[in-house]
Structure formats: structure tokens, C-alpha cells
Amino acid sequence: MVVNRLIAALRRAAGSPAPKMNRPADGAVEFSAEIAINAAPVSVYQLLDPSNPQNRWTARGDRVEAVDRSNELYRLCDQRMPDEPFLMQIDKAAPPDAIAITTLGDGGQPIGALARSTSLYAIAPHPAGCAVSLTERVFFIDGLSPRDIGKHAKMMAKAVGIDLERLKDEAEATADQRAAALG
């Protein structure tokens, strides 16, 4: 079953439209993409909310810990990058319709060329479940050449598409598990 999901995700990624890129005046690079997910909006929201014990990072085996719950600040220790923890700040939470999370390196340090990014997930009901749009606003470190910004922007554009595909797979797998438990 996992192999089938992986093959389906690769096929979808190959045929998915590339995220749209925009350069607002504030120096950010902005990407946006949308995907339909066969899961309830509330289930998708729970996966995206770092304060929820069933969030997507914990489900993958990563560690999410509260740094300051009153300010909705969390630390993510990604098992793929154990030496580079991230801080995640929930900027906007409107369950189950939207959540915005700003990510930066722990201690405010850049993560490679990335100074910080904000991910805004908008979740809307859809006949088969929900439609999720992701707008990613990325600020790169100062001093990068236009060529380097372009190179990193291409990688981030791919990451936005991959993130939505992973979210789809995670949400639909969770929905399948819940349905199997009920039936």
C-alpha cells in the first residue's frame, strides 16, 4: 500500500502544475499552489497545527516541542536534519479554514540561504474533501546574487509542490486509517 501511494504521488507530481512565483516589493519571493485532498478540512488542519499532538511532523517521527505556548512558538527537530532545529511560530490560526506558520532557524540563525519563510495554508471544503492552497513567502539571506536567488527560488518552488503532495498523502492515509478503524 505504501508503494502504491508513493507511485501515485510521483505520478501526480509529474503532472502537477508548477507553483506560481511572485516577487513582492518587500523583497520576499512568493510561491503559491493548490491541491484537492480527499479528507475533511478539520483533519488537514490538525496535521498542519504544531500544537496538535497528531501533527504531521510528529506522525513522521520528528519531534515538536513547545518553546512558548502563550506565543505559539514551537521547535521542530527534523530527524533528517538533526543538527538544524527549526522554530515555528503560528502567526494565524482560524481552524479549520487557515493556518499561517513562520519558520526560521533556532536562535534566529538562517537555514542555509533561507532567512525565514511563512507558509499560509488556506483550507476550503471541496466535494471530495477539501482544497488546500499554500502560499509560501520566503526571505533569503542578504548578499545573494540574483543567480543564487533564482537557484534557491527554483528549489523552494519544487518544495512547495512536494509539501502539498506530502500533505495530501498524509491526510488521505490518516482518513483511510480512521475509516478502517470504524469499518
C-alpha positions in Angstrom: 0.0 0.0 0.0 2.9 2.4 0.8 4.5 1.7 -2.6 1.2 2.4 -4.3 0.9 5.7 -2.6 4.5 6.6 -3.5 3.9 5.7 -7.1 0.6 7.7 -7.2 2.4 10.7 -5.6 5.2 10.6 -8.2 2.6 10.4 -11.0 0.7 13.4 -9.5 3.9 15.4 -9.1 5.0 14.7 -12.7 1.6 16.1 -13.9 1.1 18.8 -11.3 1.3 22.4 -12.4 4.3 24.2 -11.2 3.7 26.7 -8.3 3.3 30.3 -9.4 6.1 32.6 -8.4 5.8 36.3 -7.5 8.3 39.0 -6.2 6.5 41.5 -3.9 8.2 44.8 -3.2 9.2 43.8 0.3 12.0 41.5 -1.0 10.2 38.2 -0.5 9.9 35.5 -3.1 6.3 34.2 -3.1 5.1 30.9 -4.4 1.5 29.6 -4.5 -0.1 26.2 -5.4 -3.3 24.3 -4.7 -4.3 20.7 -4.4 -7.5 18.7 -3.8 -7.4 16.3 -0.8 -9.8 13.5 -0.1 -10.0 14.3 3.7 -12.1 16.6 5.9 -10.8 20.1 6.3 -10.5 19.6 10.1 -8.3 16.6 9.6 -6.0 18.5 7.3 -5.8 21.4 9.7 -4.9 19.1 12.6 -1.9 17.8 10.6 -0.7 21.4 10.0 -1.1 22.6 13.6 2.2 22.1 15.5 0.3 22.4 18.8 -1.8 19.4 17.9 -0.3 16.1 19.2 -1.3 14.4 15.9 0.5 16.9 13.7 2.3 15.8 10.5 5.8 16.2 11.9 5.2 14.0 15.0 3.4 11.4 12.8 6.6 11.2 10.7 8.8 10.6 13.7 10.1 14.1 14.1 10.0 15.9 17.4 7.8 19.0 18.0 8.2 20.7 21.4 6.6 23.8 22.8 9.1 26.6 23.4 6.4 29.2 24.4 2.8 28.1 24.2 1.4 31.5 25.1 3.1 32.9 21.9 2.5 29.8 19.9 6.2 29.1 19.4 7.4 25.5 18.7 10.7 23.9 18.0 10.8 21.2 15.2 13.7 18.7 15.3 13.5 17.0 11.9 15.2 13.6 12.0 16.6 14.2 8.5 18.4 17.4 9.8 19.1 16.7 13.5 21.7 19.4 13.7 19.5 22.2 12.4 16.3 22.6 14.6 13.7 25.0 13.3 11.5 27.4 15.2 7.8 27.5 14.1 5.6 30.5 15.1 1.9 30.2 14.5 1.0 33.6 13.1 -2.6 33.0 12.2 -4.9 30.2 13.3 -8.5 30.0 12.1 -9.5 26.3 12.5 -10.3 24.6 10.2 -10.0 27.3 7.5 -6.5 28.6 7.6 -3.2 28.5 9.5 0.0 30.5 8.9 3.3 29.4 10.3 6.6 31.3 10.1 9.7 29.1 10.2 13.2 30.2 10.9 16.4 28.6 12.3 16.6 28.0 16.0 18.1 31.1 17.6 17.2 33.2 14.5 20.0 31.7 12.5 19.4 31.2 8.8 18.8 27.7 7.4 21.2 27.6 4.5 20.2 30.6 2.3 16.8 30.9 3.9 16.5 33.7 6.5 12.8 32.9 7.2 9.6 31.7 5.4 5.9 32.0 6.1 3.6 29.2 5.0 -0.1 30.2 4.7 -2.4 27.2 4.2 -6.0 28.0 3.2 -8.3 25.1 3.5 -11.8 25.1 1.8 -14.5 22.5 1.6 -14.5 20.6 -1.7 -16.9 17.9 -3.0 -14.4 15.1 -2.3 -13.0 16.6 0.9 -11.1 19.9 0.7 -9.0 22.1 -1.4 -5.7 23.4 0.1 -3.8 26.3 -1.2 -0.4 27.1 0.0 1.2 30.5 -0.3 4.9 30.4 0.8 6.7 33.7 1.4 10.4 33.3 1.5 13.1 35.7 2.6 16.6 34.8 1.6 19.8 35.9 3.4 21.3 39.2 2.3 24.1 39.3 -0.1 22.9 36.5 -2.5 23.5 37.2 -6.2 20.4 37.3 -8.5 21.6 34.0 -9.9 21.8 32.4 -6.4 18.3 33.8 -5.6 17.0 32.3 -8.8 18.6 28.9 -8.0 17.2 28.8 -4.4 13.8 30.1 -5.6 13.6 27.1 -8.0 14.3 24.7 -5.2 11.7 26.4 -3.0 9.1 26.2 -5.8 9.7 22.5 -6.0 9.5 22.2 -2.2 6.0 23.9 -2.2 4.7 21.3 -4.7 6.3 18.5 -2.8 4.9 19.8 0.5 1.4 19.8 -0.8 1.8 16.3 -2.3 3.1 15.0 1.1 0.2 16.7 2.9 -2.3 15.1 0.5 -0.7 11.6 1.1 -0.6 12.1 4.9 -4.2 13.4 5.1 -5.6 10.7 2.9 -3.7 8.0 4.7 -5.0 9.3 8.0 -8.5 9.4 6.6 -8.1 5.8 5.4 -6.9 4.6 8.8 -9.8 6.3 10.5 -12.3 4.7 8.0 -10.7 1.3 8.6 -10.9 1.6 12.3 -14.6 2.5 12.0 -15.5 -0.2 9.5 
